[in-house]
Amino acid sequence: MRKLKIGFSRSADDKIFSVMLQKYLKTDISHTFVMYDTAKHMGDDSIYHSSIGSGVGFFAKHVFEEENLIVRSYEIEVNDEIYSKIRRELFYNCGRKYGFCQNIGIAIVDFAREVFKVKIQNPFRKNQNCSELVHRHVIQIAFPEIAKEYDPDTISPKQIEDIMKKVGKLT
């Protein structure tokens, strides 16, 4: 069995989109990411896999924490095969563009649902934001039954945390 963490953060210096997302979601987080313990192999205690403004990629802990304030994280334990599949899928997505417009699409979907009582798809599905990255490449692989309850094109960091409260251990 292998462990990894799903973390939740916000901008360390109150960047406008981080603050707006926190207010919109009514939470203290605006971002989610995957964290691996690499102390045994690299000397640093973790590597962060994330989708942020610069795109999808890996970040050393100290680099990630220069821009982000980690609010909390949840540890999950999976078998070796699932762990390898998650790591492979995340790696294969490195270098992809960040799905900024997807966040606008989420607001459009929410607006249509709340105001007009209609269900529409996110019109901006091309790239991935942080929540979609965690949903598609961790939750769908490790917890496929739970993943079916959420739309990866509209999932939020708050919904990712709701899932982690069910399957993970707060660290």
C-alpha positions as CSV (number, residue, x, y, z in Angstrom):
1,M,0.0,0.0,0.0
2,R,1.2,3.5,-0.8
3,K,0.1,6.9,0.5
4,L,-0.4,10.3,-1.1
5,K,-2.0,13.5,-0.1
6,I,-4.6,15.7,-1.6
7,G,-3.9,19.2,-0.4
8,F,-5.9,22.4,-0.3
9,S,-4.4,25.9,-0.5
10,R,-5.0,29.5,-1.3
11,S,-2.8,32.3,-2.6
12,A,-0.1,33.4,0.0
13,D,-0.6,37.0,-1.0
14,D,-4.3,37.2,-1.6
15,K,-4.2,37.2,-5.4
16,I,-7.6,38.5,-6.7
17,F,-8.8,35.2,-8.3
18,S,-7.9,33.2,-5.2
19,V,-9.9,35.6,-3.0
20,M,-12.8,35.7,-5.5
21,L,-13.0,31.9,-5.6
22,Q,-12.9,31.6,-1.8
23,K,-15.8,34.1,-1.6
24,Y,-17.7,32.3,-4.4
25,L,-17.3,28.9,-2.8
26,K,-17.7,30.2,0.8
27,T,-14.6,28.5,2.0
28,D,-11.0,29.3,3.0
29,I,-9.4,27.4,0.0
30,S,-9.1,28.2,-3.7
31,H,-6.8,25.4,-4.9
32,T,-6.3,21.7,-4.7
33,F,-3.2,19.6,-5.5
34,V,-1.6,16.2,-5.1
35,M,1.4,15.8,-2.9
36,Y,4.0,12.9,-2.8
37,D,6.4,12.1,0.0
38,T,9.8,12.1,-1.6
39,A,12.1,12.6,1.4
40,K,13.6,9.1,1.0
41,H,14.5,9.7,-2.7
42,M,15.2,13.5,-3.0
43,G,15.8,14.9,0.4
44,D,12.8,17.3,0.2
45,D,9.8,16.0,2.0
46,S,7.4,16.3,-0.9
47,I,6.7,17.2,-4.5
48,Y,3.5,18.9,-5.5
49,H,1.6,18.1,-8.6
50,S,-0.7,20.9,-9.5
51,S,-2.6,22.8,-12.2
52,I,-2.1,26.5,-11.6
53,G,-1.7,29.6,-13.8
54,S,1.6,28.3,-15.4
55,G,0.0,25.0,-16.3
56,V,0.1,21.4,-15.1
57,G,3.3,20.3,-13.6
58,F,5.5,19.3,-10.6
59,F,6.7,21.8,-8.0
60,A,9.3,21.4,-5.3
61,K,7.7,22.1,-1.9
62,H,9.6,25.3,-1.2
63,V,8.7,26.7,-4.7
64,F,5.0,25.8,-4.3
65,E,4.9,27.4,-0.8
66,E,6.4,30.7,-2.1
67,E,3.1,31.4,-3.8
68,N,0.6,29.2,-1.9
69,L,-0.5,28.9,1.7
70,I,-1.4,25.3,2.5
71,V,-4.6,25.2,4.5
72,R,-5.0,21.5,5.0
73,S,-4.4,18.1,3.4
74,Y,-5.9,14.6,3.5
75,E,-3.9,11.4,3.2
76,I,-5.3,8.5,1.2
77,E,-3.9,5.0,0.9
78,V,-4.1,3.0,-2.3
79,N,-2.6,-0.3,-3.5
80,D,0.7,-0.2,-5.5
81,E,-1.1,-0.7,-8.9
82,I,-3.5,2.3,-8.3
83,Y,-0.6,4.4,-7.0
84,S,1.4,3.8,-10.1
85,K,-1.5,4.5,-12.3
86,I,-2.2,7.8,-10.6
87,R,1.4,8.9,-10.8
88,R,1.6,7.9,-14.5
89,E,-1.6,9.8,-15.4
90,L,-0.5,12.9,-13.6
91,F,2.9,12.7,-15.3
92,Y,1.3,12.3,-18.7
93,N,-0.5,15.6,-18.2
94,C,2.5,17.6,-17.3
95,G,2.9,20.6,-19.6
96,R,-0.8,21.0,-20.4
97,K,-2.3,24.5,-20.2
98,Y,-4.2,25.6,-17.2
99,G,-8.0,25.8,-17.8
100,F,-8.6,29.3,-16.7
101,C,-11.7,29.6,-18.9
102,Q,-13.0,26.5,-17.3
103,N,-13.5,28.4,-14.1
104,I,-15.6,31.0,-15.9
105,G,-17.6,28.1,-17.4
106,I,-18.3,26.8,-13.9
107,A,-19.8,30.1,-12.9
108,I,-22.0,30.0,-16.1
109,V,-23.2,26.5,-15.3
110,D,-24.0,27.5,-11.7
111,F,-25.8,30.7,-12.9
112,A,-27.9,28.7,-15.4
113,R,-28.8,26.1,-12.7
114,E,-29.7,28.7,-10.0
115,V,-31.4,31.4,-12.1
116,F,-33.0,29.4,-15.0
117,K,-33.2,26.0,-13.4
118,V,-31.5,24.4,-16.4
119,K,-28.6,22.0,-16.5
120,I,-26.0,22.9,-19.1
121,Q,-22.4,21.7,-19.7
122,N,-19.4,23.8,-19.1
123,P,-18.7,25.5,-22.4
124,F,-15.0,25.7,-21.7
125,R,-13.8,22.1,-21.3
126,K,-10.5,22.1,-23.3
127,N,-7.9,22.4,-20.5
128,Q,-7.9,21.4,-16.8
129,N,-8.1,23.4,-13.7
130,C,-6.8,22.1,-10.4
131,S,-10.0,20.3,-9.3
132,E,-10.5,18.6,-12.6
133,L,-6.9,17.4,-12.5
134,V,-7.4,15.8,-9.0
135,H,-10.8,14.4,-10.0
136,R,-9.7,12.8,-13.3
137,H,-6.3,11.5,-12.3
138,V,-6.8,10.6,-8.6
139,I,-10.4,10.2,-7.6
140,Q,-11.6,8.5,-10.8
141,I,-8.8,6.0,-10.5
142,A,-8.8,5.4,-6.7
143,F,-12.5,5.9,-6.0
144,P,-14.4,5.4,-9.3
145,E,-17.9,5.0,-7.6
146,I,-17.6,8.3,-5.8
147,A,-16.2,10.0,-8.9
148,K,-19.4,9.2,-10.8
149,E,-21.3,11.6,-8.5
150,Y,-19.4,14.6,-9.8
151,D,-18.9,16.3,-13.2
152,P,-15.1,16.8,-13.7
153,D,-15.8,19.9,-15.9
154,T,-17.5,21.7,-13.1
155,I,-16.0,20.2,-9.9
156,S,-14.6,22.7,-7.4
157,P,-11.9,22.5,-4.7
158,K,-14.6,22.5,-2.1
159,Q,-16.2,19.4,-3.7
160,I,-12.8,17.7,-3.9
161,E,-12.5,18.4,-0.2
162,D,-16.0,16.9,0.4
163,I,-14.8,13.7,-1.2
164,M,-11.6,13.7,0.8
165,K,-13.6,14.0,4.0
166,K,-15.2,10.7,3.1
167,V,-12.2,8.8,1.9
168,G,-9.1,10.4,3.4
169,K,-7.5,11.1,6.7
170,L,-7.0,14.8,7.7
171,T,-3.3,15.3,8.3
